[in-house]
Structure formats: C-alpha cells, structure tokens
C-alpha cells in the first residue's frame, strides 16, 4: 500500500508543478504545456492536485474540458480504487 501512496504523492506533486508551469508560461507568452499532457497527468493519478491547483491559481477555469473532465477522472479513479479494495477484501 505504501508504494501506491508514494506514487500518488509523486504524480500529485508533478501535476501541481506542471499546472503552475503552464500558468506562468501563459502569462509570459512562452511555450505552453500541451493540454493532452495536463490531462494525462490527471489520468495518471494527479487529478485532485491538478484540479485544486487550477482553482487556486485560476488556470483553465473557463475550459469545460478541464473543469468537468478532471472531476470526472477523479470520480472514476475513486471508484476504481474502491472496487479494487473491495475485490481484494481490504474493505
């Protein structure tokens, strides 16, 4: 269980850093992080960190793809985790 928690921590920190980097790049009008990369890190487990970061720094909050998509990814991840825990009798 600990390796999974470490994985989530690492992906969450990376998601936070990538989101902040994209916001700064947008302000500076320099090369941006592709939207697919942001969504990939969300899907890899950083959805909660990325969503909270986006709300705090007000980045991509007008894009339904992110403001709806990332919470949907998060709910799917929680359901998958609960299913796995139930299946292997951890719940």
Secondary structure as GFF3:
##gff-version 3
##sequence-region A 1 91
A	DSSP	alpha_helix	2	28	.	.	.	ID=ss1
A	DSSP	alpha_helix	35	41	.	.	.	ID=ss2
A	DSSP	pi_helix	42	46	.	.	.	ID=ss3
A	DSSP	alpha_helix	47	57	.	.	.	ID=ss4
A	DSSP	alpha_helix	64	67	.	.	.	ID=ss5
A	DSSP	alpha_helix	69	87	.	.	.	ID=ss6
###
